[in-house]
Amino acid sequence: MFRTIAKVGTRSLQRNTLSFQQRTFGVSPITFHGHLKKPNPGEELHITFITKEGDQKTFEVAEGDNILDIAQANHLDMEGACGGSCACSTCHIIVDPEYYDKIPEPDDDENDMLDLAFGLTETSRLGCQVVMSKELDGIRVALPVLTRNFMNKDMN
Amino acid sequence: MNITRRFLSTNSNLKKLAVIGSGPSSFYTILQILKKQPNNFQIDIFEKNPSPFGLVRYGVAPDHPEVKNCIDKFNEISEFIKTGKVKYFGNVEICKDLSLNDLYKNYNGILYAYGSSNGNKVEFPGSLHQNIINSFDFVNWYNGNHNYKNVIKSLKGIKDISIIGAGNVAIDIIRILLGDVNKRWKSTDISNHALNILKESDVKNVNVIIRRGILDSKFTNKELRELLEMRDEGVEFKGWNKEDFDEQLKSLGKLDRVNKRRIDLLNKYKENGNGNGNKGWKLNYLRSPIGIMVKPDGNIKELLVKVSKMVHNEENDKWEYKSDGKIESIPSDLVILATGYKCEPLNEFKEIGILFENGKIINNNGKIENIKNSYCVGWVSNNSQGNINNTVNDSMNVAETIINDEDLINDENKEGRKEIEIILKNKKHKIVKWEDWEKIHSIEIDQGNKDGKPYNKLSFNEMLELVK
């Protein structure tokens, strides 16, 4: 499926990905909130968020958790205004191209919502619709950076 | 500010912020400010209605409860209400119960977040006819704002309706008018007055009249798909004037994602239509209203529209609208104007010097530039554009603007709510506090549950009677 590529978004992801490889980092201890499961020992999956500030945050999570829940449980800036029911696009994430194809394809509902996301890229998804699986272990996702001017331009 | 003082957050060193309005932009901004700086602000919310949440409560369609899930987030304000960081002044209208002067005298900063209070109007001969209704009023009617209870008194004998405008509100209204009452509406928070009228409705056909072309459609694909899928409820999509765009679409070749998906959707449902639905709707692009034909009894018979066509301008290589010279008449017992919502300036703006143009307060990233310590967010800052996604982003940005504004200081001469409460008390004005609202809503839930609904919205008078 063809998608409009917001060049800014993709470029910043690439830059972030690069710095990810250069930087050393520690795995943060996780506090479990709400409906996140505790991974069984030895079955931990890893996810790295690239925040709006460009920081890398890696968490150990369980299979079956979705990315919105993971982000919110760890106090990252992801809104999820509709509570994860695929009725808004405030949990828009940009997935590292290396992992994008490993995620099951978005359905019509998710595509309808991605239509409304700002700075849509070729590898955009909604966090609430991406569920952690063994194939996605090590996935890296960026939270899109938005300024008000960008938004207004986008809206017109 | 030195460190010791920052830790000792007594009343006097808090920045006192007054927020006008309690819709999504208001709540998202306030919660973001308090998330980033929990100890620096004391925030008072002024809402002209007794109930909070603005268009989430009185705008979002009853069959979209998932969109209203954001209220769960807004209710996090309760924690800040308990600690006194936030106070809710429901039933307090600014420029009526309190003046802007009162606010500027008592607060360090003012945030305008009061949104739309009206619908855009389209004027043409006959547009003031009583059977031409504004979508703003219609939406408030079905969403249980009792001030709009009489917008529709009956839909008996009303068979054909024309809706002017092609945004998501137009689509919401088609679902309301044609959807199966028992399957779609009975168990929602729709108003009982609307439910009773819809049960006896005779509406069969809805024509959407759209001035511009397919590529300028304002509705989103989600809403469009939902409406098309209502074929299963016996609501037929009767097509769109595709042939008027054949040449344009062919010459443009590859379309952007949103338009491509939109056209694919429309074509899929048009081709698969079985023609058996006893109710249906149609998109009529390139049509603008120019008048009405009236029956001898005074009711509307037809809406007259002038037809345009798409013409390629060789000079700038753009597709433009040109009059076709043709006029069509569309059978219509009722006409609904759904051409967007509109914000209006407050009475005292001129006096204070706040510039309001093109449906919005003039601002830069939420800062009102010519007046110190004044901010705006949401629809009043952007001419009623965008959905909840835009509002979330906008609110995050405006919260940053407010937090980072060096001019916004905790001038200790400002008394904040202490003085405001005295003013309102002297006027014997009834304030709906947050606890009052929680009590009101629990009664709404009890009453609704008896009818098999999540809640029944009380009228503003009923709410006020519940408040001591």
Interface residues (C-beta under 8 A of the other chain):
Chain A: F2 R3 T4 D77 E79 A81 C82 G83 S85 C86 A87 C88 S89 T90 D108 D109 N111 D112 M113 D115 L116 A117 F118 L120 L146 T147 R148 N149 M151 N152 M155
Chain B: H64 E66 V67 N69 C70 D72 K73 T220 N221 K222 R225 K254 D256 R257 V258 K260 R261 N365 G366 N382 Q385 G386 N387 I388 N389 N390 V392 N393 D394 M396 N397 V398
